Amino acid sequence: MTITAKIKKGLAAFTGIEMHDEHLVPELEAAEHKCESSCCPSHPVTEMAVGDAGIVSCLTDPGHPRAARLAALGVLPGVPLRLVQTYPAFVVKLGFAELAIDADLARLVRVITGK
């Protein structure tokens, strides 16, 4: 089994979503890329329900100054994410870490779920 297959299997076990090649997100230059929901099967964290899990597909505006903070905290494309709570702040679980972010930051994070 290849490393990629092992990663896909592990992500599927964590999220309950079987990963296919069309879910893989290519690396793009931040200046060239802004996610457009019409061309992407993902949606913002703010539209998830508590307990939902998915894979971070991209940041809506990677050039946004606050997007760099998210990246520094580990919110990157391909990372499994589970929504723990939505009020008073959005709390997401990334691996063994839980991260509390405000609604503005949560809107920047786009996730592919099984829905």
Secondary structure as GFF3:
##gff-version 3
##sequence-region A 1 115
A	DSSP	alpha_helix	3	15	.	.	.	ID=ss1
A	DSSP	three_ten_helix	21	23	.	.	.	ID=ss2
A	DSSP	three_ten_helix	37	39	.	.	.	ID=ss3
A	DSSP	beta_strand	43	44	.	.	.	ID=ss4
A	DSSP	three_ten_helix	45	47	.	.	.	ID=ss5
A	DSSP	beta_strand	53	59	.	.	.	ID=ss6
A	DSSP	alpha_helix	65	72	.	.	.	ID=ss7
A	DSSP	beta_strand	80	85	.	.	.	ID=ss8
A	DSSP	beta_strand	90	94	.	.	.	ID=ss9
A	DSSP	beta_strand	97	101	.	.	.	ID=ss10
A	DSSP	alpha_helix	103	108	.	.	.	ID=ss11
A	DSSP	beta_strand	109	112	.	.	.	ID=ss12
###
